[in-house]
Amino acid sequence: MLRLANKLNEMAEVVYAEPRMLSVLEQDVYTPDDLLYSHQTYLPLIDWDAAWDTLDNTNVNLRGGTPEICIAVLDIDGVTPNHPDLPAPLTGGSQKVLMSVNFASMFPENPTDGFLDHHGTQVAGMATAAFDNNRGIAGVAPNCHVIGARLPFSPDDLESADVILWTAGLDAGNTDPAFPAFPGQLADMIINSWGSGNSPLSHV
């Protein structure tokens, strides 16, 4: 090793070379301490580790994304704004859940409201649940903002379109005086983890 280092140092293209006599190998894989993380078998299917590694090589604080990105979750079950995996502050101190609105009543979501199910909250958690809080799961992008929108039960196309446009800051022309003001940060991504029964995806 010494002879090889000396030969390298004699080369004009080499600025500096010396042998490293002791090295410690480290696995460059981030593993959150969330209790159910080992059960999130879908994460390897989307190469989550490569994404987290690429981000933390740029800035370790941005491993879970950036607060500049906002994800809207539209669901008839809504998003519980105070779920233990969702209120964690993002880098910079802002709160993860920007708004959670019940579009059936046109009011902000109340944590004590009766939720039909928890599907919308589960979807929001898969996307943005906090890292390393020793509970629940790890979201794919826990350092991004969330907007929750509870759709009316069995919404028609117009009601669905109104909510989608609202998350993006586009005027749908809704004349309901209770229709909420646009979120302070608009959605960069909209998750619609639901479908319509007994109807084709396209009428064409």
ABEGO torsion letter per residue (X at the ends): XAAAAAAAAABAABABBBBBABBBBBBBBBBBABAAAAABAAAAAAGAAAAAAAAAAABAAAAAEBAABBBBBBBAAEBBAABAAAABBBBGGBBABABBBBAAAGBBBBAABBBABAAAAAAAAAAABBBGAGBEBBBABAABBBBBBBBBBGBBAAAAAAAAAAAAGBBAGBABAABBBBBABBBABBBBBBBBBGBBABAX
